[in-house]
Structure formats: structure tokens, C-alpha cells
């Protein structure tokens, strides 16, 4: 695979040199490729991100035009890029130097809520996910595959041995970092996949020198926290968000009942939570009942489940592109109103979101945050509630979503904003 990537990259560079030669000879009519990301023009928003990533991977700069026609991309007019757009079904326009200058002037207007962000290097991506087939799918791996963005799959063993330092961006798969196996015990304790997961997790913990799975997961969570501290980018969805934060806060106590780790939970676990160790949430109450399919009252699933699907919407905040480029990048979309979707963790009760956490998207009527972001040390993290942006209520065992049916999904676009985010040459964020 590495040899194949090297051959592709070498071939691309050769074609680029030829394209530049013809451009200098006046045989390429346009100087830039504009990939529009508005609702009317772009026929495949998701694969457009793949074009941006592919271009960066081949060491050609991409300019992200924040809030211009839905967050469009501007790339040097090279034949390989145009060919790739055609092959992948991505809409594009070839524009002249004068047209590109006019766009930049429009964006530079102080009254225009737009800005220019250079993307310079394709981030190396890791997805935290166990080996083998799971009884659920993961929205991030689905959209990375659909957009043809390469990633490495890593899990506990790789994180314990320090492999995170090799990556710029990490996604946490649908996961339970508390050691309670997703709290699926009541419904699935007799299911073969559940038994196999428990057996595998216990074997991995023993192999890596831990007495309990919960102790292994805590160490993994702390290693990830150190990764962010050192400058890494973390993105997580569904139960990989609140279970991660709960594990950090519960580092000094035992919140697992006997069926999960062989001994009773600490009856004083709630009082021993240390919210200074968590990233996103504070003052929440644990759900200690082992047969209850819930970790804590952070999760706003109960109120969302009582809301009609047609009314379960969330809105993105409109940030200042020139003054707040980071949240502006993360919210690029062709619509500000996005349909909600359920998950084990659907959204976050805003009462328990730390005051220094930035809410990017919310369901105001339900007082829940759907999409949040924060800084920690030199790095940054984003949590996104819900399981699958195009499957309102995705159950265990349901088939994966066919993204060919949803190439312009605004909910999936938010994931891909985070994928490109580490590539940006970011300005110092102003407050």
C-alpha cells in the first residue's frame, strides 16, 4: 500500500509539472479551480472534501473560502485536479486570475462575514476502532471512505504504546471509556457479539498489564488527553464523547458494577468525581444502575426522544469569519438548520457544559447542545452528539447508511470540516 501511494504521488507530481508548463504557455484557459459549496451548485459536497484532501496530499495548496458560497475551495488550475473532480462527480468552475482577485476582494470587505484560510498539509488521520465487524457502523469511517480520505485504524494497544504521536487527527469510534461495555448488559448480555466483545476486551486488558478493562480504558483516555495537550486534534461522536469525559472525571473511583469488572462500584463514586479532569462537562450526575442504558444526565436523549422527528432540528451559530476563524471553519455548511439524529448520546444538556466550552450548534427549544468545541493545552477537541446524521434512529444491527443517497448531507459535512481543520494555517483566534 505504501509503495502504491508513493507511485501515485510521483505520477501526480509529474502531471503537475506538465500542467504548469502548459499554463505558462497559455494553453490552460483558467488560472484557478473554484469548487463551490453552496446548495444550488455543488452536486456532491462530501466528495468535494475528498478533492481538497487529495490535493493537499499531493502537496498542492488549497484555499478555503470561509462563508463564500457555503465554504468553497480555491485551487490552482491543474489538469489532474480537474480530472479528479470529473471522476468523483464534484462540481467545479474554472476561473481567471481576475475572477479570483474579485472573489478575494469581496471576501476582504470588512462588512463581509467571510475570510480566506490556507490549507497547507493533509493531516494524518487515525480512527480509534476495534478490529473486526461491529454490530453498528460508524458515521466517520463511512464518510471518510465515501470521500476517499485515507485513515489508519488504531485501538487500545497502539494508544498504550504511544502511536498517537504519529497522527494529526484522531476520531473516537462509538465507544465506552468507562469500562461498562456500552451499558448494553440488560438488552444484549446473551448476544454472541456482546460476549465476544467482553472476552476480547478482558484479554486485551490482561495482555497490556491491566487488572480490569475499566483501568485500561482510563489509561487510553488519559493518553488521548495528553495527545490533545501536546497539540493533537480530537473528534468524537455519540457515546465516545460523554463516556470519555466521565472516565476522566471518575479516575479516582470505581463506577462499574460487578457484572462489568467483577466487584461492586464505589457507593461514594458520585462524590469522588473530579470535574477539573474532564474536558467538556461538569456537575453531572452518574447513572449508576447497571441495567439502565445511560451513563449520566449529560445526555439529552430523553427529551429528544419525546420530540417529533420533524421538529428535532439544531442550528449552527454564525461566527465572525475574520475574528473567530476556528469555529467558522468547523461550521462551514450550505444551511444553518440541520435535522437532528438520535444516538446512545444524542446531545448534551447545556446545564452540564463547562462555561469555557464553545457551543457550535444547539437545539435552543430543548436546551441541548449538539456540537461543541474546546481547547486543551496546545490542542483542540470537538464533540458531536448523535450516531448517524442521515439515519434518525439507528439501531444495533441496522445496515450502514448509503452515502450515495446523501451526497449533500449537511450533518456529514460537519464531520468533514473537522477532518480538514488541522490542515489550516490558523490565525490567532481573537476574543
C-alpha positions as CSV (number, residue, x, y, z in Angstrom):
1,X,0.0,0.0,0.0
2,X,2.8,2.4,0.8
3,X,4.5,1.7,-2.5
4,X,1.2,2.3,-4.3
5,X,0.8,5.6,-2.6
6,X,4.3,6.7,-3.5
7,X,3.8,5.7,-7.1
8,X,0.5,7.7,-7.3
9,X,2.2,10.7,-5.7
10,X,5.1,10.6,-8.1
11,X,2.7,10.3,-11.0
12,X,0.7,13.3,-9.8
13,X,3.8,15.5,-9.4
14,X,4.9,14.6,-13.0
15,X,1.5,15.6,-14.3
16,X,1.5,18.8,-12.2
17,X,4.9,19.8,-13.8
18,X,3.4,19.3,-17.3
19,X,0.3,21.2,-16.3
20,X,2.3,24.1,-15.0
21,X,4.4,24.1,-18.3
22,X,1.2,24.3,-20.4
23,X,-0.2,27.0,-18.1
24,X,2.9,29.1,-18.7
25,X,2.4,28.5,-22.4
26,X,-1.2,29.9,-22.2
27,X,-2.8,26.5,-23.0
28,X,-4.8,26.3,-19.8
29,X,-7.6,28.8,-20.1
30,X,-8.2,29.4,-16.4
31,X,-5.8,30.0,-13.5
32,X,-7.9,28.6,-10.7
33,X,-10.4,25.9,-10.0
34,X,-13.3,27.0,-7.8
35,X,-15.2,24.2,-6.0
36,X,-18.4,25.8,-4.9
37,X,-20.0,24.5,-1.7
38,X,-23.4,26.3,-1.9
39,X,-26.7,24.4,-2.1
40,X,-27.6,25.3,-5.6
41,X,-24.4,24.4,-7.5
42,X,-22.5,21.6,-5.8
43,X,-23.7,18.1,-6.7
44,X,-21.6,16.3,-4.2
45,X,-20.5,18.2,-1.1
46,X,-19.0,15.2,0.6
47,X,-16.7,14.1,-2.2
48,X,-15.6,17.8,-2.6
49,X,-13.8,17.5,0.8
50,X,-12.1,14.4,-0.6
51,X,-10.8,16.5,-3.6
52,X,-9.4,19.1,-1.1
53,X,-7.7,16.4,0.9
54,X,-6.3,14.6,-2.2
55,X,-4.9,17.9,-3.5
56,X,-3.2,18.6,-0.1
57,X,-1.9,15.1,0.0
58,X,-0.2,15.8,-3.3
59,X,1.4,18.9,-1.9
60,X,-0.7,21.5,-3.7
61,X,-2.1,24.3,-1.5
62,X,-5.9,24.6,-1.1
63,X,-7.6,27.9,-0.1
64,X,-10.7,27.6,1.9
65,X,-13.0,30.5,1.3
66,X,-14.9,30.7,4.6
67,X,-18.6,31.6,4.2
68,X,-18.2,32.2,0.5
69,X,-20.8,30.2,-1.3
70,X,-21.1,27.7,1.5
71,X,-17.4,27.5,2.2
72,X,-15.9,26.9,-1.2
73,X,-12.4,25.7,-2.1
74,X,-10.0,27.5,-4.5
75,X,-7.2,25.5,-6.1
76,X,-4.6,26.2,-8.8
77,X,-5.9,25.2,-12.2
78,X,-4.1,21.9,-12.7
79,X,-5.4,19.2,-15.1
80,X,-5.1,16.4,-12.5
81,X,-7.4,18.3,-10.1
82,X,-10.0,18.9,-12.8
83,X,-9.8,15.3,-13.9
84,X,-10.3,14.1,-10.3
85,X,-13.3,16.4,-9.9
86,X,-14.9,14.8,-13.0
87,X,-14.1,11.3,-11.9
88,X,-15.6,11.8,-8.5
89,X,-18.6,13.8,-9.6
90,X,-17.7,17.0,-7.9
91,X,-18.9,20.3,-9.4
92,X,-16.2,22.9,-10.2
93,X,-15.7,26.1,-12.1
94,X,-12.5,27.2,-13.9
95,X,-12.0,30.9,-13.3
96,X,-9.4,33.5,-14.4
97,X,-6.9,35.4,-12.3
98,X,-9.2,38.5,-12.5
99,X,-12.2,36.5,-11.2
100,X,-10.1,35.0,-8.3
101,X,-9.0,38.5,-7.4
102,X,-12.5,39.8,-7.4
103,X,-13.6,37.0,-5.1
104,X,-10.7,37.8,-2.7
105,X,-11.7,41.5,-2.8
106,X,-15.3,40.6,-2.0
107,X,-14.2,38.5,0.9
108,X,-11.8,41.2,2.2
109,X,-14.6,43.7,2.6
110,X,-14.7,44.5,6.3
111,X,-18.5,44.3,6.2
112,X,-18.5,40.8,4.6
113,X,-18.6,37.9,7.1
114,X,-16.1,35.9,5.1
115,X,-12.4,35.1,5.2
116,X,-9.6,33.2,3.4
117,X,-7.9,30.2,5.1
118,X,-4.9,28.5,3.6
119,X,-4.8,24.7,3.9
120,X,-1.2,23.5,3.5
121,X,-0.8,19.9,4.6
122,X,-3.0,16.9,4.6
123,X,-3.4,15.7,8.2
124,X,-2.6,12.1,9.0
125,X,-5.8,10.6,10.3
126,X,-6.4,7.8,12.9
127,X,-9.7,6.2,13.7
128,X,-10.0,4.6,17.2
129,X,-11.9,1.4,16.4
130,X,-11.6,-2.3,17.3
131,X,-10.7,-4.9,14.8
132,X,-13.5,-7.0,13.2
133,X,-17.1,-6.4,12.3
134,X,-19.2,-4.4,14.9
135,X,-23.0,-4.7,15.3
136,X,-23.1,-1.0,14.4
137,X,-21.4,1.2,11.9
138,X,-19.5,4.5,12.4
139,X,-20.5,7.7,10.6
140,X,-16.9,9.0,10.5
141,X,-15.5,5.9,8.8
142,X,-18.4,5.8,6.5
143,X,-17.9,9.4,5.3
144,X,-14.1,9.1,5.2
145,X,-14.4,6.1,2.9
146,X,-17.1,7.8,0.8
147,X,-15.0,10.9,0.4
148,X,-11.9,8.7,-0.4
149,X,-9.9,10.2,2.5
150,X,-7.3,7.7,3.8
151,X,-7.1,6.8,7.5
152,X,-5.4,4.3,9.8
153,X,-7.4,2.1,12.2
154,X,-5.9,2.0,15.7
155,X,-7.1,0.8,19.1
156,X,-6.0,0.3,22.7
157,X,-2.7,-1.5,22.0
158,X,-1.5,1.3,19.7
159,X,-2.5,4.1,22.0
160,X,-0.9,2.4,25.1
161,X,2.4,2.0,23.2
162,X,2.4,5.7,22.1
163,X,1.4,5.6,18.5
164,X,-0.8,8.7,18.8
165,X,2.3,10.9,18.2
166,X,2.2,9.7,14.6
167,X,-1.1,11.4,13.8
168,X,-2.6,14.9,13.5
169,X,-6.2,13.9,13.9
170,X,-8.0,11.2,16.0
171,X,-11.6,10.1,15.9
172,X,-13.1,8.1,18.7
173,X,-15.4,5.3,17.4
174,X,-18.7,4.6,19.1
175,X,-17.1,3.5,22.4
176,X,-17.5,3.3,26.1
177,X,-14.4,4.5,28.0
178,X,-16.0,3.8,31.4
179,X,-15.5,0.0,31.1
180,X,-19.2,-0.8,31.2
181,X,-19.3,-2.2,27.6
182,X,-21.7,0.4,26.4
183,X,-24.2,-0.4,29.2
184,X,-25.7,-3.0,26.8
185,X,-25.8,-5.6,29.5
186,X,-29.6,-5.6,30.1
187,X,-30.5,-5.9,26.4
188,X,-27.6,-7.9,25.0
189,X,-25.9,-9.8,27.7
190,X,-26.8,-13.1,26.0
191,X,-25.9,-11.9,22.4
192,X,-22.9,-13.6,20.9
193,X,-21.3,-10.3,19.8
194,X,-21.6,-8.9,23.3
195,X,-20.0,-11.9,24.9
196,X,-17.2,-11.8,22.3
197,X,-16.5,-8.1,22.9
198,X,-16.3,-8.7,26.7
199,X,-14.0,-11.7,26.2
200,X,-11.7,-9.7,23.8
201,X,-11.6,-6.6,26.0
202,X,-10.6,-8.6,29.1
203,X,-7.9,-10.5,27.1
204,X,-6.6,-7.2,25.8
205,X,-6.5,-5.6,29.3
206,X,-4.6,-8.6,30.7
207,X,-2.1,-8.6,27.8
208,X,-1.4,-4.9,28.3
209,X,-0.9,-5.3,32.0
210,X,-4.2,-4.1,33.5
211,X,-6.4,-5.9,36.0
212,X,-9.6,-4.5,34.7
213,X,-11.0,-3.3,31.3
214,X,-12.0,0.0,33.1
215,X,-8.4,0.6,34.1
216,X,-7.2,0.0,30.5
217,X,-9.9,2.4,29.1
218,X,-8.9,5.0,31.7
219,X,-5.3,4.9,30.7
220,X,-6.3,5.1,27.0
221,X,-8.5,8.1,27.8
222,X,-5.6,9.8,29.7
223,X,-3.2,9.1,26.8
224,X,-5.6,10.7,24.4
225,X,-5.9,13.7,26.8
226,X,-2.1,14.0,26.7
227,X,-2.2,13.8,22.9
228,X,-4.5,16.8,22.8
229,X,-2.4,18.6,25.4
230,X,0.6,18.3,23.1
231,X,-1.2,19.7,20.1
232,X,-3.4,16.9,18.7
233,X,-6.9,17.3,17.3
234,X,-9.6,15.0,18.7
235,X,-13.1,14.5,17.2
236,X,-15.7,12.2,18.8
237,X,-19.3,11.3,18.3
238,X,-22.2,9.7,20.2
239,X,-21.1,7.8,23.3
240,X,-17.4,8.3,22.5
241,X,-18.0,11.9,23.9
242,X,-19.6,11.7,27.3
243,X,-18.3,8.3,28.2
244,X,-14.8,9.7,27.5
245,X,-15.3,12.7,29.8
246,X,-17.0,10.6,32.5
247,X,-14.0,8.3,32.6
248,X,-11.6,11.2,33.1
249,X,-13.7,12.7,35.9
250,X,-14.1,9.2,37.6
251,X,-10.3,8.5,37.5
252,X,-10.2,8.3,41.4
253,X,-13.1,6.0,41.9
254,X,-14.9,2.8,40.6
255,X,-18.2,3.4,38.8
256,X,-18.5,-0.2,37.4
257,X,-20.8,-2.7,39.0
258,X,-19.9,-6.4,39.5
259,X,-21.1,-7.6,36.1
260,X,-18.7,-5.3,34.4
261,X,-15.5,-5.7,36.4
262,X,-16.0,-8.4,39.0
263,X,-16.5,-6.2,42.0
264,X,-19.1,-3.6,43.2
265,X,-19.0,0.0,42.3
266,X,-17.9,2.6,44.9
267,X,-21.0,3.7,46.7
268,X,-19.4,7.2,47.0
269,X,-18.5,7.4,43.4
270,X,-20.6,10.4,42.7
271,X,-19.0,12.4,45.4
272,X,-15.5,11.4,44.2
273,X,-15.9,12.7,40.7
274,X,-13.3,15.3,39.8
275,X,-14.7,17.7,37.2
276,X,-11.4,19.5,36.8
277,X,-10.1,16.5,34.9
278,X,-12.8,16.4,32.3
279,X,-12.7,18.4,29.1
280,X,-16.3,19.3,28.4
281,X,-18.7,18.6,31.2
282,X,-19.2,19.3,34.9
283,X,-21.6,18.9,37.8
284,X,-23.4,16.0,36.1
285,X,-24.9,13.0,37.9
286,X,-23.9,9.5,37.1
287,X,-26.4,6.8,36.2
288,X,-25.2,4.0,38.5
289,X,-27.9,1.5,37.8
290,X,-26.2,-1.2,35.6
291,X,-29.4,-2.2,33.8
292,X,-30.1,1.4,32.7
293,X,-28.9,2.2,29.2
294,X,-27.4,5.5,30.1
295,X,-24.2,6.9,31.6
296,X,-25.3,10.1,33.2
297,X,-27.7,13.1,32.9
298,X,-25.3,14.8,30.4
299,X,-27.2,13.0,27.6
300,X,-30.3,14.8,26.3
301,X,-31.7,11.7,24.6
302,X,-34.8,11.6,26.9
303,X,-36.1,15.0,25.8
304,X,-35.1,14.4,22.1
305,X,-37.0,11.1,22.1
306,X,-40.2,12.9,23.2
307,X,-39.8,15.4,20.3
308,X,-41.3,14.6,16.9
309,X,-38.6,13.8,14.3
310,X,-39.7,16.6,12.1
311,X,-39.2,19.1,14.9
312,X,-35.9,17.7,16.1
313,X,-33.6,20.3,14.5
314,X,-30.5,22.1,15.5
315,X,-29.0,25.4,14.3
316,X,-25.4,26.3,13.8
317,X,-24.1,29.5,15.3
318,X,-23.0,32.3,12.9
319,X,-19.4,33.2,13.9
320,X,-17.3,36.1,12.6
321,X,-15.1,34.6,10.0
322,X,-12.4,37.4,10.4
323,X,-12.4,37.3,14.2
324,X,-13.3,33.7,15.0
325,X,-11.8,31.6,12.2
326,X,-11.7,28.3,14.1
327,X,-15.4,28.0,14.9
328,X,-16.2,29.4,11.5
329,X,-14.3,26.6,9.8
330,X,-16.0,24.0,11.9
331,X,-19.4,25.3,11.0
332,X,-19.0,25.6,7.2
333,X,-22.2,24.5,5.5
334,X,-24.8,25.2,2.9
335,X,-27.5,25.5,5.6
336,X,-27.6,26.8,9.1
337,X,-30.5,24.5,10.2
338,X,-29.7,20.8,10.3
339,X,-32.0,17.9,11.1
340,X,-31.3,16.1,14.3
341,X,-30.5,12.4,14.7
342,X,-30.5,10.1,17.7
343,X,-27.7,8.1,19.4
344,X,-26.8,6.5,22.7
345,X,-25.7,10.0,23.3
346,X,-27.9,12.3,21.2
347,X,-27.0,15.7,22.5
348,X,-25.8,17.4,25.7
349,X,-27.8,19.1,28.4
350,X,-26.4,22.6,28.4
351,X,-26.6,22.8,32.2
352,X,-23.6,20.5,32.4
353,X,-21.4,22.0,29.6
354,X,-18.4,23.8,31.1
355,X,-18.6,27.6,30.6
356,X,-15.4,27.8,28.6
357,X,-16.7,25.3,26.1
358,X,-17.8,26.8,22.8
359,X,-21.2,25.7,21.6
360,X,-21.2,25.4,17.8
361,X,-24.7,24.0,17.3
362,X,-27.7,23.8,19.6
363,X,-31.4,22.9,19.9
364,X,-32.5,26.0,21.6
365,X,-36.0,24.9,22.3
366,X,-34.7,21.7,24.0
367,X,-31.9,23.5,25.8
368,X,-29.4,21.0,24.4
369,X,-26.0,21.4,22.7
370,X,-25.4,19.2,19.7
371,X,-22.0,20.3,18.5
372,X,-19.3,21.7,20.9
373,X,-15.6,22.6,20.8
374,X,-12.8,23.4,23.1
375,X,-9.1,24.0,23.6
376,X,-6.8,22.0,25.8
377,X,-3.1,22.8,26.0
378,X,-1.8,23.1,22.5
379,X,-4.6,21.0,21.0
380,X,-8.3,21.1,20.4
381,X,-11.3,18.8,20.5
382,X,-14.8,18.6,19.1
383,X,-17.7,16.6,20.3
384,X,-20.7,15.9,18.1
385,X,-23.8,14.2,19.5
386,X,-25.8,11.5,17.8
387,X,-24.9,8.4,15.8
388,X,-25.7,8.9,12.1
389,X,-26.6,12.2,10.6
390,X,-28.8,10.5,7.9
391,X,-30.4,7.8,9.9
392,X,-32.6,9.4,12.6
393,X,-32.8,6.4,14.9
394,X,-30.0,3.9,14.1
395,X,-30.4,0.6,15.9
396,X,-27.9,-2.1,16.6
397,X,-27.7,-4.4,13.6
398,X,-29.1,-1.9,11.1
399,X,-27.4,-1.7,7.8
400,X,-24.9,1.2,7.2
401,X,-26.2,4.3,5.5
402,X,-25.6,4.5,1.7
403,X,-24.0,7.9,1.3
404,X,-24.6,7.8,-2.5
405,X,-28.2,8.7,-1.4
406,X,-27.0,11.6,0.7
407,X,-24.0,13.3,-1.1
408,X,-25.0,16.7,0.1
409,X,-25.7,15.9,3.7
410,X,-25.1,19.0,5.9
411,X,-24.8,16.7,9.0
412,X,-22.0,14.8,7.5
413,X,-20.3,18.0,6.3
414,X,-19.7,18.9,9.9
415,X,-17.6,15.8,10.3
416,X,-15.5,16.6,7.2
417,X,-15.0,20.2,8.4
418,X,-13.1,18.7,11.4
419,X,-11.1,16.4,9.1
420,X,-9.7,19.4,7.2
421,X,-9.4,21.6,10.2
422,X,-5.8,20.5,11.2
423,X,-4.6,21.4,7.7
424,X,-5.3,25.1,8.2
425,X,-2.7,27.8,8.8
426,X,-4.7,29.3,11.6
427,X,-4.6,32.8,12.7
428,X,-4.5,33.6,16.4
429,X,-8.1,33.5,17.5
430,X,-9.4,36.7,18.8
431,X,-11.8,37.2,21.7
